[in-house]
């Protein structure tokens, strides 16, 4: 059980994140939550009983969420039917969404973060090049930019699409900070350390089953140098993949200046990650 009255100064700053405000700590959580809902913050939080413990989870796209989704689907007492018409995420929302009172009842509340630049690189490869569950994002890209996704490049994705107001963009691209609730996250971990850290949350066997190996489609695809990949249209990058089964590496997509553009755009994420990894803001 989480002590929601705990003094933030006494929490483990390397593993715990307390996003509560003075309103939350003084019995005015309903007011604070109402303000957050107006801004669309922290919608997707789910909980599941695993090995006798209640586990809360902040769902953030492109942050190892496929592994967590699979655990929820397999372990849910509500019996997910993969042959049915319900999308996995919709099933989880229907059966496992967290109420405000659930946070204090949890033994662990898990938050996985990721370097924002790497997160957008992964998103572009997965959604634009491999088209994995990408319909909503690609439709939004065309609506916002007026350009068909086949003509998009990573440069246009960063410099044109991502520079628009957050409210206009697909939720896959929103800052990680926007996904957080006013809560105590007891287990904050980088995506690269999910397996090691989840052993302490769900136990060795469950961690081996769900977190030892990445689930998403790009995890086993080789990344190679492709000159000028930052300017190549998606159509050409898909052709590269079809012929060679490779994807452009980070340096090829970032070109000369896109790293700084992404750092500027996701400054709020770098600031909150810096609490756990001070070197990340250098």
ZAMARGU-4260 file (C-alpha; in steps of 0.2 Angstrom, whole numbers, plus 5000, padded with zeros to 4 digits):
<rodrens>
0) 5000/5000/5000 | 5006/5017/4996 | 5007/5031/5009 | 4998/5045/5001 | 5002/5056/5015
5) 5021/5054/5014 | 5032/5069/5014 | 5039/5070/4996 | 5056/5075/5003 | 5057/5057/5011
10) 5054/5048/4995 | 5068/5039/4986 | 5072/5052/4973 | 5080/5040/4961 | 5065/5028/4960
15) 5050/5038/4966 | 5041/5052/4957 | 5028/5062/4967 | 5018/5073/4955 | 5005/5078/4968
20) 5002/5097/4971 | 4997/5106/4987 | 4979/5104/4982 | 4981/5085/4982 | 4990/5085/4999
25) 4977/5096/5007 | 4961/5086/5003 | 4957/5095/4987 | 4961/5081/4975 | 4944/5082/4966
30) 4948/5100/4962 | 4965/5096/4955 | 4959/5081/4945 | 4946/5092/4938 | 4958/5104/4931
35) 4969/5090/4925 | 4955/5082/4915 | 4951/5098/4907 | 4969/5098/4900 | 4968/5080/4896
40) 4982/5074/4907 | 4985/5057/4914 | 4970/5047/4906 | 4978/5030/4904 | 4982/5022/4920
45) 4978/5004/4923 | 4979/4991/4937 | 4981/4973/4939 | 4983/4960/4952 | 4999/4950/4950
50) 5006/4937/4962 | 4996/4944/4976 | 5001/4962/4973 | 4991/4976/4965 | 5001/4984/4951
55) 4997/5001/4944 | 5004/5006/4927 | 5005/5023/4918 | 5002/5018/4899 | 5013/5029/4888
60) 5015/5024/4870 | 5032/5019/4863 | 5038/5016/4881 | 5038/4997/4882 | 5019/4997/4882
65) 5017/4982/4871 | 5025/4971/4885 | 5013/4978/4898 | 4998/4976/4887 | 5002/4958/4884
70) 5003/4955/4903 | 4987/4963/4906 | 4978/4953/4892 | 4985/4937/4898 | 4983/4940/4917
75) 4966/4949/4917 | 4952/4939/4926 | 4940/4946/4913 | 4946/4934/4900 | 4952/4943/4884
80) 4947/4934/4868 | 4960/4938/4854 | 4948/4932/4841 | 4935/4945/4846 | 4932/4962/4839
85) 4939/4972/4854 | 4956/4980/4852 | 4968/4975/4866 | 4969/4993/4873 | 4950/4995/4873
90) 4948/4979/4883 | 4961/4985/4896 | 4952/5002/4897 | 4935/4994/4900 | 4942/4982/4913
95) 4957/4989/4921 | 4956/5008/4922 | 4962/5015/4938 | 4951/5026/4949 | 4958/5039/4960
100) 4956/5028/4975 | 4966/5014/4967 | 4982/5023/4968 | 4984/5022/4987 | 4978/5004/4986
105) 4993/4999/4975 | 5008/4990/4980 | 5017/4997/4966 | 5014/5011/4953 | 5025/5009/4938
110) 5031/5023/4926 | 5042/5019/4912 | 5051/5034/4903 | 5061/5035/4888 | 5074/5047/4880
115) 5062/5058/4870 | 5073/5059/4854 | 5074/5040/4854 | 5055/5039/4857 | 5051/5049/4841
120) 5064/5039/4831 | 5056/5023/4836 | 5038/5030/4833 | 5043/5035/4815 | 5051/5018/4811
125) 5036/5008/4818 | 5022/5019/4812 | 5027/5027/4796 | 5039/5014/4789 | 5032/4998/4795
130) 5014/5004/4797 | 5011/4995/4813 | 4995/5000/4821 | 4997/5017/4812 | 4980/5022/4804
135) 4976/5035/4817 | 4993/5043/4817 | 4995/5043/4798 | 4977/5051/4796 | 4981/5064/4808
140) 4998/5068/4800 | 4989/5071/4783 | 4975/5081/4791 | 4988/5092/4800 | 5001/5094/4787
145) 4991/5092/4771 | 5004/5080/4765 | 5001/5061/4762 | 5011/5050/4773 | 5020/5042/4759
150) 5028/5059/4755 | 5033/5062/4773 | 5051/5062/4778 | 5058/5061/4796 | 5063/5079/4793
155) 5046/5085/4789 | 5039/5074/4803 | 5050/5084/4815 | 5050/5101/4808 | 5032/5102/4801
160) 5021/5090/4810 | 5028/5090/4828 | 5029/5109/4828 | 5011/5111/4828 | 5000/5114/4844
165) 5000/5098/4855 | 4981/5098/4855 | 4981/5095/4836 | 4993/5080/4836 | 4991/5062/4838
170) 4993/5055/4856 | 5008/5045/4851 | 5018/5061/4849 | 5013/5069/4866 | 5026/5073/4879
175) 5028/5059/4892 | 5024/5072/4905 | 5007/5074/4898 | 5003/5056/4903 | 5006/5058/4921
180) 4992/5059/4935 | 4994/5067/4952 | 5001/5052/4961 | 5016/5044/4969 | 5025/5033/4956
185) 5034/5020/4966 | 5044/5012/4952 | 5051/5024/4939 | 5062/5016/4927 | 5070/5019/4910
190) 5064/5008/4896 | 5081/5000/4894 | 5080/4993/4912 | 5062/4987/4912 | 5067/4969/4914
195) 5079/4971/4928 | 5067/4983/4938 | 5051/4973/4934 | 5058/4958/4943 | 5056/4967/4959
200) 5038/4972/4955 | 5031/4956/4948 | 5044/4943/4952 | 5057/4933/4941 | 5045/4922/4932
205) 5033/4935/4926 | 5047/4947/4922 | 5055/4933/4911 | 5039/4930/4903 | 5034/4948/4898
210) 5049/4959/4900 | 5065/4950/4895 | 5063/4953/4877 | 5054/4968/4868 | 5037/4964/4860
215) 5036/4977/4846 | 5039/4974/4828 | 5055/4984/4826 | 5064/4976/4840 | 5073/4963/4829
220) 5075/4973/4813 | 5093/4978/4809 | 5097/4997/4809 | 5109/5003/4796 | 5117/5019/4789
225) 5107/5026/4775 | 5114/5042/4768 | 5101/5056/4767 | 5088/5046/4776 | 5081/5061/4785
230) 5075/5068/4768 | 5069/5052/4761 | 5051/5050/4758 | 5042/5036/4768 | 5039/5028/4751
235) 5057/5026/4748 | 5061/5020/4766 | 5047/5007/4764 | 5055/5001/4748 | 5072/4999/4757
240) 5064/4989/4770 | 5055/4978/4758 | 5071/4974/4748 | 5084/4973/4762 | 5074/4971/4778
245) 5083/4985/4786 | 5078/5002/4794 | 5089/5018/4795 | 5099/5020/4810 | 5098/5035/4822
250) 5112/5045/4814 | 5104/5043/4797 | 5087/5050/4802 | 5093/5064/4813 | 5104/5072/4800
255) 5113/5088/4806 | 5101/5097/4816 | 5085/5087/4821 | 5092/5082/4838 | 5092/5099/4844
260) 5074/5102/4837 | 5068/5087/4846 | 5076/5092/4862 | 5068/5109/4861 | 5051/5102/4858
265) 5052/5089/4872 | 5061/5100/4884 | 5048/5096/4898 | 5052/5078/4896 | 5070/5080/4897
270) 5067/5091/4913 | 5057/5077/4922 | 5069/5063/4916 | 5084/5074/4923 | 5078/5070/4940
275) 5082/5052/4937 | 5096/5054/4925 | 5105/5071/4927 | 5116/5068/4912 | 5101/5067/4900
280) 5100/5086/4900 | 5118/5089/4895
</rodrens>
